[in-house]
């Protein structure tokens, strides 16, 4: 017997069309600002948030493709494909951040004698980006403090009369944003590799599931053997039950139905196989 609870993709993906349009418009304007100013900081913002936008697009595409009866049987394959795309995205983010950290000093030095108005434009564009297009999830994360420090450095560089100080401020701001991209990309790589590899279910996840199964009518003394694995966002449980010989069939069936119904209310997918001995 199998019970499957749907993943709430609304937790990981914004509405598909709205996300695509808003991210595309914001990144397009940011690209224009990069081309006008040559700012290392704005380039770092562009690379970082292009990666975040692609992550939203991948999550949205996975949700959209997973809908419909014809594709429902291939949901596990689509989940694998989505994770592979996220792994590639994480590697691109890491590579882009390392590239920017390496070439950033040269780029910044080449622009050390640029007109002060371009530095002011870069600082203004970055501030406008943070006010208008900064992803909501980042405003509540540790990245907020780094972004604020980077904005202060960029503003200081724009207001400075010392060319060396302006060069250093703009460079440090860009490196900070690149480090955020590096951290984000590395986290995506680690998480997706863990999800692509078959692994045991964490006790923090397994114990609440067992408690839920017990509340639904399958007590722990009936469980003869338990096997559990996790692949991606899906948990596989296999229970071998020792049922008393005098257990009425209709009562056992009601218990199993209660367990299946309880699992459908979980915020993650659970495939439960029950074997009765």
C-alpha positions as CSV (number, residue, x, y, z in Angstrom):
1,X,0.0,0.0,0.0
2,X,1.4,3.4,-0.9
3,X,0.6,6.9,0.3
4,X,2.0,9.9,-1.4
5,X,1.8,13.5,-0.1
6,X,2.5,16.4,-2.6
7,X,5.3,18.8,-2.2
8,X,4.2,22.4,-1.7
9,X,6.3,23.9,-4.5
10,X,4.9,27.4,-3.5
11,X,7.5,27.3,-0.8
12,X,10.3,27.2,-3.3
13,X,9.0,28.9,-6.4
14,X,7.2,32.1,-7.0
15,X,4.4,32.3,-9.6
16,X,6.0,31.2,-12.9
17,X,5.1,34.1,-15.3
18,X,5.3,36.9,-12.8
19,X,8.8,35.6,-11.7
20,X,10.0,35.4,-15.2
21,X,8.9,38.8,-16.2
22,X,10.0,40.7,-13.1
23,X,13.4,39.0,-12.9
24,X,14.0,39.6,-16.6
25,X,13.1,43.2,-16.4
26,X,15.2,43.8,-13.3
27,X,18.3,42.0,-14.7
28,X,18.0,43.8,-18.0
29,X,18.1,47.2,-16.2
30,X,21.0,46.0,-14.1
31,X,22.9,44.9,-17.2
32,X,22.4,48.4,-18.7
33,X,23.8,49.9,-15.5
34,X,26.8,47.5,-15.7
35,X,27.5,48.5,-19.3
36,X,27.3,52.2,-18.5
37,X,29.4,52.2,-15.4
38,X,31.7,49.2,-15.7
39,X,31.2,48.7,-11.9
40,X,32.6,45.5,-10.5
41,X,29.9,45.6,-7.7
42,X,27.0,45.8,-10.2
43,X,28.6,43.0,-12.3
44,X,28.7,40.9,-9.1
45,X,25.1,41.7,-8.4
46,X,24.2,40.8,-12.0
47,X,25.9,37.4,-11.8
48,X,24.5,36.6,-8.4
49,X,20.9,37.5,-9.1
50,X,20.9,36.0,-12.5
51,X,21.7,32.7,-10.8
52,X,18.9,33.3,-8.2
53,X,16.5,34.1,-11.1
54,X,17.5,30.9,-12.9
55,X,16.9,29.0,-9.7
56,X,13.4,30.4,-9.5
57,X,12.9,29.5,-13.2
58,X,14.0,25.9,-12.7
59,X,11.8,25.5,-9.6
60,X,8.8,27.0,-11.6
61,X,9.5,24.8,-14.6
62,X,9.7,21.7,-12.4
63,X,6.4,22.6,-10.8
64,X,4.7,23.3,-14.1
65,X,5.9,20.2,-15.9
66,X,4.9,18.0,-12.9
67,X,1.3,19.0,-13.3
68,X,-1.1,17.0,-15.4
69,X,-2.1,13.4,-15.5
70,X,0.2,12.5,-18.4
71,X,3.3,13.6,-16.5
72,X,2.3,12.6,-13.0
73,X,3.9,9.1,-13.5
74,X,7.2,10.8,-14.3
75,X,7.4,13.1,-11.3
76,X,10.4,11.3,-9.8
77,X,12.3,11.7,-13.1
78,X,11.4,15.4,-13.3
79,X,12.6,15.9,-9.7
80,X,15.9,14.3,-10.7
81,X,16.2,16.5,-13.8
82,X,15.4,19.6,-11.7
83,X,18.1,18.7,-9.2
84,X,20.6,18.1,-12.0
85,X,19.8,21.6,-13.4
86,X,20.2,23.1,-9.9
87,X,23.6,21.3,-9.5
88,X,24.8,22.8,-12.8
89,X,23.5,26.2,-11.7
90,X,25.4,25.9,-8.4
91,X,28.6,25.1,-10.2
92,X,28.1,28.1,-12.5
93,X,27.6,30.4,-9.5
94,X,30.7,29.1,-7.8
95,X,32.8,29.4,-11.0
96,X,31.4,32.9,-11.7
97,X,32.2,34.1,-8.2
98,X,35.7,32.7,-8.3
99,X,36.3,34.3,-11.8
100,X,35.1,37.7,-10.5
101,X,37.2,37.6,-7.4
102,X,40.2,36.8,-9.6
103,X,39.7,39.4,-12.4
104,X,37.9,42.0,-10.2
105,X,41.1,43.9,-9.1
106,X,42.2,44.2,-12.8
107,X,38.8,45.4,-13.8
108,X,38.6,47.9,-11.0
109,X,42.1,49.2,-11.6
110,X,41.3,49.7,-15.3
111,X,38.4,51.9,-14.3
112,X,40.3,53.8,-11.5
113,X,40.4,57.0,-13.6
114,X,36.7,57.0,-14.6
115,X,34.7,60.1,-14.1
116,X,33.2,60.4,-10.5
117,X,29.7,60.7,-12.0
118,X,30.0,57.0,-13.1
119,X,30.8,55.9,-9.5
120,X,27.9,57.9,-8.3
121,X,25.7,56.3,-10.9
122,X,26.9,52.8,-9.8
123,X,26.1,53.6,-6.2
124,X,22.7,54.9,-7.1
125,X,21.9,52.0,-9.3
126,X,22.9,49.5,-6.6
127,X,20.8,51.3,-4.0
128,X,17.9,51.3,-6.4
129,X,18.4,47.6,-7.0
130,X,18.2,46.9,-3.3
131,X,15.1,48.9,-2.9
132,X,13.2,47.6,-5.9
133,X,14.4,44.2,-7.1
134,X,16.2,42.7,-4.1
135,X,14.6,39.2,-3.6
136,X,12.3,39.1,-0.6
137,X,13.8,35.9,0.8
138,X,17.3,37.6,0.9
139,X,16.0,40.6,2.9
140,X,15.4,38.2,5.8
141,X,18.7,36.3,5.5
142,X,22.3,36.9,6.6
143,X,23.0,38.3,3.1
144,X,21.2,41.5,4.2
145,X,24.1,42.7,6.4
146,X,26.6,42.0,3.6
147,X,24.6,43.9,1.1
148,X,24.3,46.9,3.4
149,X,28.1,46.9,4.0
150,X,28.7,46.6,0.2
151,X,26.3,49.6,-0.4
152,X,28.1,51.7,2.2
153,X,31.5,50.9,0.6
154,X,30.2,51.8,-2.8
155,X,28.7,55.0,-1.5
156,X,31.9,55.9,0.2
157,X,33.8,55.2,-3.0
158,X,31.5,57.5,-5.0
159,X,31.8,60.3,-2.4
160,X,35.6,60.0,-2.0
161,X,38.0,62.6,-3.6
162,X,40.8,60.1,-3.3
163,X,41.0,57.9,-6.5
164,X,42.8,55.0,-4.6
165,X,40.1,55.0,-1.9
166,X,37.4,55.0,-4.5
167,X,39.0,52.1,-6.3
168,X,39.4,50.1,-3.1
169,X,35.8,50.8,-1.9
170,X,34.3,49.7,-5.2
171,X,36.5,46.6,-5.4
172,X,35.7,45.5,-1.8
173,X,32.0,45.9,-2.4
174,X,32.2,43.7,-5.5
175,X,34.2,41.1,-3.7
176,X,31.7,40.9,-0.9
177,X,28.9,40.3,-3.4
178,X,31.0,37.7,-5.1
179,X,31.6,35.9,-1.8
180,X,27.8,35.8,-1.3
181,X,27.5,34.2,-4.7
182,X,30.2,31.7,-3.8
183,X,28.5,30.8,-0.6
184,X,25.1,30.5,-2.3
185,X,26.5,28.4,-5.1
186,X,28.4,26.1,-2.8
187,X,25.3,25.5,-0.7
188,X,23.3,24.7,-3.8
189,X,25.9,22.2,-4.9
190,X,26.1,20.5,-1.5
191,X,22.3,20.3,-1.1
192,X,21.7,19.0,-4.6
193,X,24.4,16.4,-4.4
194,X,22.9,15.1,-1.2
195,X,19.5,15.0,-2.8
196,X,20.7,13.2,-5.9
197,X,22.4,10.4,-3.8
198,X,20.3,7.8,-2.0
199,X,20.8,8.3,1.7
200,X,19.3,7.4,5.1
201,X,16.4,9.5,6.4
202,X,17.5,11.9,9.1
203,X,16.2,10.9,12.6
204,X,14.6,14.4,12.9
205,X,12.4,13.5,9.9
206,X,11.9,9.8,10.6
207,X,10.7,10.0,14.2
208,X,7.8,12.4,13.6
209,X,6.7,10.2,10.7
210,X,6.7,7.1,12.9
211,X,4.8,9.1,15.6
212,X,2.2,10.0,12.9
213,X,1.9,6.4,11.8
214,X,1.4,5.3,15.3
215,X,-1.3,7.9,15.9
216,X,-3.1,6.7,12.8
217,X,-3.4,3.2,14.2
218,X,-0.2,1.3,13.4
219,X,1.5,0.9,16.8
220,X,5.2,0.4,17.1
221,X,4.8,-3.1,18.6
222,X,3.3,-4.3,15.3
223,X,6.3,-3.2,13.3
224,X,8.6,-6.2,12.7
225,X,11.0,-4.4,10.4
226,X,11.5,-0.9,9.2
227,X,13.5,0.3,6.1
228,X,13.8,3.9,5.1
229,X,15.7,5.8,2.4
230,X,15.5,9.3,1.0
231,X,16.1,10.3,-2.6
232,X,15.7,13.9,-3.5
233,X,12.7,15.4,-1.8
234,X,11.0,12.0,-1.5
235,X,11.1,9.6,1.5
236,X,10.6,5.9,1.0
237,X,9.4,3.8,4.0
238,X,8.9,0.1,4.1
239,X,7.1,-1.4,7.1
240,X,6.8,-5.1,7.8
241,X,3.9,-5.7,10.2
242,X,3.3,-8.6,12.5
243,X,-0.5,-8.7,12.6
244,X,-2.3,-10.9,15.2
245,X,-4.1,-13.8,13.7
246,X,-7.4,-12.7,15.2
247,X,-7.1,-9.2,13.7
248,X,-10.3,-8.5,11.6
249,X,-9.5,-7.7,8.0
250,X,-11.8,-4.7,8.0
251,X,-10.1,-3.2,11.0
252,X,-6.6,-3.7,9.5
253,X,-7.8,-2.1,6.3
254,X,-9.2,0.9,8.2
255,X,-5.8,1.3,10.0
256,X,-3.9,1.3,6.7
257,X,-6.3,3.8,5.2
258,X,-5.9,6.1,8.2
259,X,-2.1,6.0,7.8
260,X,-2.3,6.8,4.0
261,X,-4.7,9.7,4.7
262,X,-2.4,11.1,7.4
263,X,0.6,11.0,5.1
264,X,-1.2,13.1,2.4
265,X,-1.3,16.0,4.9
266,X,2.5,16.1,5.2
267,X,4.5,19.0,3.5
268,X,6.8,16.5,1.7
269,X,6.4,13.3,-0.3
270,X,6.3,10.0,1.5
271,X,6.1,6.6,-0.3
272,X,4.9,4.1,2.3
273,X,5.0,0.3,1.5
274,X,3.4,-2.0,4.0
275,X,3.9,-5.7,4.1
276,X,1.7,-7.8,6.4
277,X,3.0,-11.1,7.9
